[in-house]
Amino acid sequence: MIEVKDLSHQFELGKKGKKTTIPVLKTVSFMINKGEIVTLVGRSGSGKSTLLHLISGFLPRQTGTIILNGQDVTGLTETAFSQFRLGTIGFIFQNFQLIQSMTAYQNVELPLILNGVSETARHVQTLNTLAKVGLEGFEHHYPSELSGGQQQRVSVARALVLNPLIILADEPTGSLDSETERDLLDLILELNATLHITFLIITHDEEVAAIGHRSLAMHDGQLIDGEVN
Ligand SMILES: Nc1ncnc2c1ncn2[C@@H]1O[C@H](COP(=O)(O)OP(=O)(O)OP(=O)(O)O)[C@@H](O)[C@H]1O
């Protein structure tokens, strides 16, 4: 489902004539099968977010190959990648990244609007998805009127609404207390079991790492052997 081959990345700092190159990823290769939950662990600065941003196309690839659901995305134009991403990948972030001026309903409806779904179908899918994450009755609440756990559920619903095959998550429980964290982990396990969504989850948290079928460990931009839980 996710295949990464010889992916390297470097950032350039400084102005012309005084440029410094920082190698952040060094020929990273791995494969994740459909339906796996894989956690990505490693010290701060080891390159985890950079790897996730390259897989999602948020950062332009420099060298190496990324294949998602059998499609080599490295040859796609930015527009084609955006379209592909919309129907294939959902995202969950530590700080939820909800649009504050929109209700829970509107936040979840947005990907459907971007994907050209009709208003009637949008209504059904948005309500169904909010129900799936246990947020019936909270449709008209703004993010500021929801708890952290509820906001993260809205962001999970937004990630789910276009039926993605893959969900990429960057420290999804980083802003949650331990009880709310457990609820979110149970939701991830349920989505994986019922919808067979493949998850790649960056985490520093042992409880999160424990739900993975496997763990990939990064060190200084390189992948050191993954562990099977
Ligand atoms: N836009 C950028 N420009 C320059 N350097 C960057 C940029 N983004 C990240 N870096 C550097 O790349 C390295 C890897 O960063 P990255 O965010 O991928 O690490 P991480 O493992 O996700 O860390 P954390 O666990 O703290 O989120 C760090 O040294 C960081 O300073």
The ligand as an SDF file (V2000), in Angstrom:
LIG
                    3D

 31 33  0  0  0  0  0  0  0  0999 V2000
   11.9500   23.5060    6.3410 N   0  0  0  0  0  0  0  0  0  0  0  0
   13.0990   23.1440    6.9000 C   0  0  0  0  0  0  0  0  0  0  0  0
   14.2360   23.8150    6.6420 N   0  0  0  0  0  0  0  0  0  0  0  0
   15.4080   23.4150    7.2030 C   0  0  0  0  0  0  0  0  0  0  0  0
   15.5480   22.3690    8.0140 N   0  0  0  0  0  0  0  0  0  0  0  0
   14.4300   21.6650    8.3120 C   0  0  0  0  0  0  0  0  0  0  0  0
   13.1500   22.0180    7.7860 C   0  0  0  0  0  0  0  0  0  0  0  0
   12.2450   21.1370    8.2550 N   0  0  0  0  0  0  0  0  0  0  0  0
   12.9140   20.2780    9.0510 C   0  0  0  0  0  0  0  0  0  0  0  0
   14.2150   20.5980    9.0930 N   0  0  0  0  0  0  0  0  0  0  0  0
   15.2740   19.8660    9.8170 C   0  0  0  0  0  0  0  0  0  0  0  0
   15.2170   18.5120    9.4380 O   0  0  0  0  0  0  0  0  0  0  0  0
   15.4790   17.6620   10.5410 C   0  0  0  0  0  0  0  0  0  0  0  0
   14.3620   16.6410   10.6630 C   0  0  0  0  0  0  0  0  0  0  0  0
   13.1480   17.3090   11.0140 O   0  0  0  0  0  0  0  0  0  0  0  0
   11.7620   16.5210   11.2030 P   0  0  0  0  0  0  0  0  0  0  0  0
   10.7420   17.5270   11.5470 O   0  0  0  0  0  0  0  0  0  0  0  0
   11.5400   15.6440   10.0300 O   0  0  0  0  0  0  0  0  0  0  0  0
   12.1130   15.6100   12.4840 O   0  0  0  0  0  0  0  0  0  0  0  0
   11.1480   14.7630   13.4140 P   0  0  0  0  0  0  0  0  0  0  0  0
   11.8190   13.4420   13.6090 O   0  0  0  0  0  0  0  0  0  0  0  0
    9.7790   14.7540   12.8690 O   0  0  0  0  0  0  0  0  0  0  0  0
   11.2050   15.6030   14.7710 O   0  0  0  0  0  0  0  0  0  0  0  0
   10.0550   15.8110   15.9100 P   0  0  0  0  0  0  0  0  0  0  0  0
    9.9090   14.4650   16.5740 O   0  0  0  0  0  0  0  0  0  0  0  0
   10.6770   16.8190   16.8220 O   0  0  0  0  0  0  0  0  0  0  0  0
    8.8130   16.3050   15.2430 O   0  0  0  0  0  0  0  0  0  0  0  0
   15.6510   18.5570   11.7470 C   0  0  0  0  0  0  0  0  0  0  0  0
   17.0240   18.7190   11.9870 O   0  0  0  0  0  0  0  0  0  0  0  0
   15.0230   19.8610   11.3140 C   0  0  0  0  0  0  0  0  0  0  0  0
   15.6420   20.9420   11.9440 O   0  0  0  0  0  0  0  0  0  0  0  0
  1  2  1  0
  2  3  1  0
  2  7  2  0
  3  4  2  0
  4  5  1  0
  5  6  2  0
  6  7  1  0
  6 10  1  0
  7  8  1  0
  8  9  2  0
  9 10  1  0
 10 11  1  0
 11 12  1  0
 11 30  1  0
 12 13  1  0
 13 14  1  0
 13 28  1  0
 14 15  1  0
 15 16  1  0
 16 17  2  0
 16 18  1  0
 16 19  1  0
 19 20  1  0
 20 21  2  0
 20 22  1  0
 20 23  1  0
 23 24  1  0
 24 25  2  0
 24 26  1  0
 24 27  1  0
 28 29  1  0
 28 30  1  0
 30 31  1  0
M  END
$$$$
